[in-house]
Amino acid sequence: MEHNPAAAWFTQAAGAAQQQGAGNLLRIVLIVMILGCVLTAWFLLRGYKRKDD
């Protein structure tokens, strides 16, 4: 097992990310957007629940 400095590992990871394209980034952004919409809707709609006490 070779010992690679952190800078070399980072440049290899950045190079691999550039080759892959924006697919994973777009997927993450869409998932975060959907989760944010769901949480916002839940937060806003929970105030409309009526209590019959």
Jmol script that loads the backbone (N, CA, C; Angstrom):
load data "model"
ATOM      1  N   MET A   1       0.847  -1.178   0.000  1.00  0.00           N
ATOM      2  CA  MET A   1       0.000   0.000   0.000  1.00  0.00           C
ATOM      3  C   MET A   1       0.893   1.242   0.000  1.00  0.00           C
ATOM      4  N   GLU A   2       0.689   2.081  -0.963  1.00  0.00           N
ATOM      5  CA  GLU A   2       1.500   3.287  -1.067  1.00  0.00           C
ATOM      6  C   GLU A   2       0.986   4.370  -0.143  1.00  0.00           C
ATOM      7  N   HIS A   3       1.914   5.232   0.242  1.00  0.00           N
ATOM      8  CA  HIS A   3       1.517   6.382   1.046  1.00  0.00           C
ATOM      9  C   HIS A   3       1.472   7.597   0.133  1.00  0.00           C
ATOM     10  N   ASN A   4       0.275   8.124  -0.074  1.00  0.00           N
ATOM     11  CA  ASN A   4       0.099   9.318  -0.902  1.00  0.00           C
ATOM     12  C   ASN A   4      -0.158  10.502  -0.001  1.00  0.00           C
ATOM     13  N   PRO A   5       0.516  11.616  -0.270  1.00  0.00           N
ATOM     14  CA  PRO A   5       0.208  12.825   0.508  1.00  0.00           C
ATOM     15  C   PRO A   5      -1.243  13.257   0.290  1.00  0.00           C
ATOM     16  N   ALA A   6      -1.753  13.998   1.230  1.00  0.00           N
ATOM     17  CA  ALA A   6      -3.149  14.426   1.162  1.00  0.00           C
ATOM     18  C   ALA A   6      -3.421  15.259  -0.089  1.00  0.00           C
ATOM     19  N   ALA A   7      -2.473  16.074  -0.493  1.00  0.00           N
ATOM     20  CA  ALA A   7      -2.673  16.913  -1.674  1.00  0.00           C
ATOM     21  C   ALA A   7      -2.809  16.061  -2.930  1.00  0.00           C
ATOM     22  N   ALA A   8      -2.015  14.997  -3.027  1.00  0.00           N
ATOM     23  CA  ALA A   8      -2.099  14.129  -4.203  1.00  0.00           C
ATOM     24  C   ALA A   8      -3.443  13.395  -4.224  1.00  0.00           C
ATOM     25  N   TRP A   9      -3.887  12.948  -3.069  1.00  0.00           N
ATOM     26  CA  TRP A   9      -5.186  12.263  -2.994  1.00  0.00           C
ATOM     27  C   TRP A   9      -6.314  13.205  -3.389  1.00  0.00           C
ATOM     28  N   PHE A  10      -6.219  14.465  -2.931  1.00  0.00           N
ATOM     29  CA  PHE A  10      -7.262  15.448  -3.248  1.00  0.00           C
ATOM     30  C   PHE A  10      -7.302  15.743  -4.739  1.00  0.00           C
ATOM     31  N   THR A  11      -6.157  15.862  -5.369  1.00  0.00           N
ATOM     32  CA  THR A  11      -6.142  16.150  -6.805  1.00  0.00           C
ATOM     33  C   THR A  11      -6.667  14.953  -7.598  1.00  0.00           C
ATOM     34  N   GLN A  12      -6.375  13.739  -7.148  1.00  0.00           N
ATOM     35  CA  GLN A  12      -6.916  12.560  -7.823  1.00  0.00           C
ATOM     36  C   GLN A  12      -8.438  12.513  -7.689  1.00  0.00           C
ATOM     37  N   ALA A  13      -8.962  12.842  -6.508  1.00  0.00           N
ATOM     38  CA  ALA A  13     -10.408  12.841  -6.292  1.00  0.00           C
ATOM     39  C   ALA A  13     -11.075  13.923  -7.130  1.00  0.00           C
ATOM     40  N   ALA A  14     -10.459  15.096  -7.211  1.00  0.00           N
ATOM     41  CA  ALA A  14     -11.022  16.183  -8.016  1.00  0.00           C
ATOM     42  C   ALA A  14     -11.019  15.810  -9.491  1.00  0.00           C
ATOM     43  N   GLY A  15      -9.975  15.150  -9.953  1.00  0.00           N
ATOM     44  CA  GLY A  15      -9.914  14.716 -11.348  1.00  0.00           C
ATOM     45  C   GLY A  15     -10.991  13.687 -11.659  1.00  0.00           C
ATOM     46  N   ALA A  16     -11.221  12.767 -10.741  1.00  0.00           N
ATOM     47  CA  ALA A  16     -12.263  11.763 -10.943  1.00  0.00           C
ATOM     48  C   ALA A  16     -13.642  12.412 -10.965  1.00  0.00           C
ATOM     49  N   ALA A  17     -13.865  13.415 -10.134  1.00  0.00           N
ATOM     50  CA  ALA A  17     -15.152  14.097 -10.105  1.00  0.00           C
ATOM     51  C   ALA A  17     -15.399  14.866 -11.406  1.00  0.00           C
ATOM     52  N   GLN A  18     -14.350  15.439 -11.976  1.00  0.00           N
ATOM     53  CA  GLN A  18     -14.511  16.173 -13.229  1.00  0.00           C
ATOM     54  C   GLN A  18     -14.829  15.226 -14.379  1.00  0.00           C
ATOM     55  N   GLN A  19     -14.270  14.040 -14.358  1.00  0.00           N
ATOM     56  CA  GLN A  19     -14.541  13.080 -15.424  1.00  0.00           C
ATOM     57  C   GLN A  19     -15.973  12.559 -15.353  1.00  0.00           C
ATOM     58  N   GLN A  20     -16.507  12.478 -14.160  1.00  0.00           N
ATOM     59  CA  GLN A  20     -17.830  11.889 -13.993  1.00  0.00           C
ATOM     60  C   GLN A  20     -18.940  12.838 -14.459  1.00  0.00           C
ATOM     61  N   GLY A  21     -18.732  14.122 -14.338  1.00  0.00           N
ATOM     62  CA  GLY A  21     -19.740  15.075 -14.768  1.00  0.00           C
ATOM     63  C   GLY A  21     -20.603  15.538 -13.614  1.00  0.00           C
ATOM     64  N   ALA A  22     -21.718  16.184 -13.957  1.00  0.00           N
ATOM     65  CA  ALA A  22     -22.566  16.807 -12.935  1.00  0.00           C
ATOM     66  C   ALA A  22     -23.724  15.913 -12.518  1.00  0.00           C
ATOM     67  N   GLY A  23     -23.727  14.652 -12.880  1.00  0.00           N
ATOM     68  CA  GLY A  23     -24.849  13.771 -12.574  1.00  0.00           C
ATOM     69  C   GLY A  23     -25.091  13.619 -11.083  1.00  0.00           C
ATOM     70  N   ASN A  24     -24.036  13.331 -10.335  1.00  0.00           N
ATOM     71  CA  ASN A  24     -24.204  13.141  -8.893  1.00  0.00           C
ATOM     72  C   ASN A  24     -24.559  14.440  -8.195  1.00  0.00           C
ATOM     73  N   LEU A  25     -23.945  15.530  -8.619  1.00  0.00           N
ATOM     74  CA  LEU A  25     -24.255  16.823  -8.015  1.00  0.00           C
ATOM     75  C   LEU A  25     -25.718  17.180  -8.247  1.00  0.00           C
ATOM     76  N   LEU A  26     -26.197  16.974  -9.458  1.00  0.00           N
ATOM     77  CA  LEU A  26     -27.594  17.263  -9.768  1.00  0.00           C
ATOM     78  C   LEU A  26     -28.532  16.384  -8.948  1.00  0.00           C
ATOM     79  N   ARG A  27     -28.166  15.124  -8.793  1.00  0.00           N
ATOM     80  CA  ARG A  27     -28.972  14.193  -8.005  1.00  0.00           C
ATOM     81  C   ARG A  27     -29.060  14.656  -6.549  1.00  0.00           C
ATOM     82  N   ILE A  28     -27.943  15.085  -5.987  1.00  0.00           N
ATOM     83  CA  ILE A  28     -27.925  15.546  -4.596  1.00  0.00           C
ATOM     84  C   ILE A  28     -28.754  16.818  -4.442  1.00  0.00           C
ATOM     85  N   VAL A  29     -28.606  17.748  -5.387  1.00  0.00           N
ATOM     86  CA  VAL A  29     -29.365  19.003  -5.328  1.00  0.00           C
ATOM     87  C   VAL A  29     -30.863  18.718  -5.402  1.00  0.00           C
ATOM     88  N   LEU A  30     -31.274  17.809  -6.267  1.00  0.00           N
ATOM     89  CA  LEU A  30     -32.700  17.486  -6.387  1.00  0.00           C
ATOM     90  C   LEU A  30     -33.239  16.835  -5.117  1.00  0.00           C
ATOM     91  N   ILE A  31     -32.477  15.929  -4.529  1.00  0.00           N
ATOM     92  CA  ILE A  31     -32.915  15.272  -3.291  1.00  0.00           C
ATOM     93  C   ILE A  31     -33.047  16.282  -2.163  1.00  0.00           C
ATOM     94  N   VAL A  32     -32.077  17.185  -2.028  1.00  0.00           N
ATOM     95  CA  VAL A  32     -32.133  18.198  -0.976  1.00  0.00           C
ATOM     96  C   VAL A  32     -33.312  19.141  -1.209  1.00  0.00           C
ATOM     97  N   MET A  33     -33.575  19.497  -2.473  1.00  0.00           N
ATOM     98  CA  MET A  33     -34.714  20.364  -2.772  1.00  0.00           C
ATOM     99  C   MET A  33     -36.031  19.704  -2.404  1.00  0.00           C
ATOM    100  N   ILE A  34     -36.179  18.434  -2.762  1.00  0.00           N
ATOM    101  CA  ILE A  34     -37.424  17.728  -2.452  1.00  0.00           C
ATOM    102  C   ILE A  34     -37.607  17.592  -0.945  1.00  0.00           C
ATOM    103  N   LEU A  35     -36.547  17.225  -0.238  1.00  0.00           N
ATOM    104  CA  LEU A  35     -36.645  17.122   1.226  1.00  0.00           C
ATOM    105  C   LEU A  35     -36.965  18.475   1.856  1.00  0.00           C
ATOM    106  N   GLY A  36     -36.386  19.537   1.329  1.00  0.00           N
ATOM    107  CA  GLY A  36     -36.677  20.874   1.838  1.00  0.00           C
ATOM    108  C   GLY A  36     -38.128  21.259   1.618  1.00  0.00           C
ATOM    109  N   CYS A  37     -38.669  20.924   0.463  1.00  0.00           N
ATOM    110  CA  CYS A  37     -40.088  21.214   0.189  1.00  0.00           C
ATOM    111  C   CYS A  37     -41.002  20.433   1.117  1.00  0.00           C
ATOM    112  N   VAL A  38     -40.677  19.163   1.339  1.00  0.00           N
ATOM    113  CA  VAL A  38     -41.494  18.338   2.226  1.00  0.00           C
ATOM    114  C   VAL A  38     -41.454  18.878   3.653  1.00  0.00           C
ATOM    115  N   LEU A  39     -40.269  19.218   4.135  1.00  0.00           N
ATOM    116  CA  LEU A  39     -40.157  19.748   5.500  1.00  0.00           C
ATOM    117  C   LEU A  39     -40.847  21.099   5.639  1.00  0.00           C
ATOM    118  N   THR A  40     -40.746  21.948   4.613  1.00  0.00           N
ATOM    119  CA  THR A  40     -41.421  23.245   4.654  1.00  0.00           C
ATOM    120  C   THR A  40     -42.938  23.067   4.660  1.00  0.00           C
ATOM    121  N   ALA A  41     -43.441  22.160   3.826  1.00  0.00           N
ATOM    122  CA  ALA A  41     -44.888  21.909   3.798  1.00  0.00           C
ATOM    123  C   ALA A  41     -45.357  21.362   5.143  1.00  0.00           C
ATOM    124  N   TRP A  42     -44.592  20.449   5.718  1.00  0.00           N
ATOM    125  CA  TRP A  42     -44.977  19.892   7.024  1.00  0.00           C
ATOM    126  C   TRP A  42     -45.002  20.996   8.083  1.00  0.00           C
ATOM    127  N   PHE A  43     -43.983  21.864   8.080  1.00  0.00           N
ATOM    128  CA  PHE A  43     -43.904  22.934   9.079  1.00  0.00           C
ATOM    129  C   PHE A  43     -45.069  23.905   8.930  1.00  0.00           C
ATOM    130  N   LEU A  44     -45.415  24.251   7.691  1.00  0.00           N
ATOM    131  CA  LEU A  44     -46.500  25.207   7.481  1.00  0.00           C
ATOM    132  C   LEU A  44     -47.862  24.586   7.745  1.00  0.00           C
ATOM    133  N   LEU A  45     -48.057  23.337   7.345  1.00  0.00           N
ATOM    134  CA  LEU A  45     -49.374  22.710   7.469  1.00  0.00           C
ATOM    135  C   LEU A  45     -49.667  22.186   8.874  1.00  0.00           C
ATOM    136  N   ARG A  46     -48.649  22.015   9.700  1.00  0.00           N
ATOM    137  CA  ARG A  46     -48.922  21.501  11.040  1.00  0.00           C
ATOM    138  C   ARG A  46     -49.669  22.521  11.893  1.00  0.00           C
ATOM    139  N   GLY A  47     -49.601  23.789  11.523  1.00  0.00           N
ATOM    140  CA  GLY A  47     -50.324  24.819  12.252  1.00  0.00           C
ATOM    141  C   GLY A  47     -51.816  24.802  11.969  1.00  0.00           C
ATOM    142  N   TYR A  48     -52.225  24.125  10.900  1.00  0.00           N
ATOM    143  CA  TYR A  48     -53.637  24.084  10.544  1.00  0.00           C
ATOM    144  C   TYR A  48     -54.377  22.912  11.191  1.00  0.00           C
ATOM    145  N   LYS A  49     -53.644  22.093  11.933  1.00  0.00           N
ATOM    146  CA  LYS A  49     -54.301  20.955  12.596  1.00  0.00           C
ATOM    147  C   LYS A  49     -55.207  21.484  13.687  1.00  0.00           C
ATOM    148  N   ARG A  50     -56.440  21.032  13.722  1.00  0.00           N
ATOM    149  CA  ARG A  50     -57.408  21.523  14.692  1.00  0.00           C
ATOM    150  C   ARG A  50     -57.453  20.588  15.886  1.00  0.00           C
ATOM    151  N   LYS A  51     -57.437  21.166  17.041  1.00  0.00           N
ATOM    152  CA  LYS A  51     -57.571  20.370  18.276  1.00  0.00           C
ATOM    153  C   LYS A  51     -58.993  20.543  18.787  1.00  0.00           C
ATOM    154  N   ASP A  52     -59.653  19.441  19.100  1.00  0.00           N
ATOM    155  CA  ASP A  52     -61.029  19.465  19.544  1.00  0.00           C
ATOM    156  C   ASP A  52     -61.141  19.398  21.075  1.00  0.00           C
ATOM    157  N   ASP A  53     -60.171  19.932  21.762  1.00  0.00           N
ATOM    158  CA  ASP A  53     -60.190  19.896  23.236  1.00  0.00           C
ATOM    159  C   ASP A  53     -61.149  20.904  23.797  1.00  0.00           C
TER     160      ASP A  53
END
end "model"
wireframe off; spacefill off
backbone 0.3
color backbone group
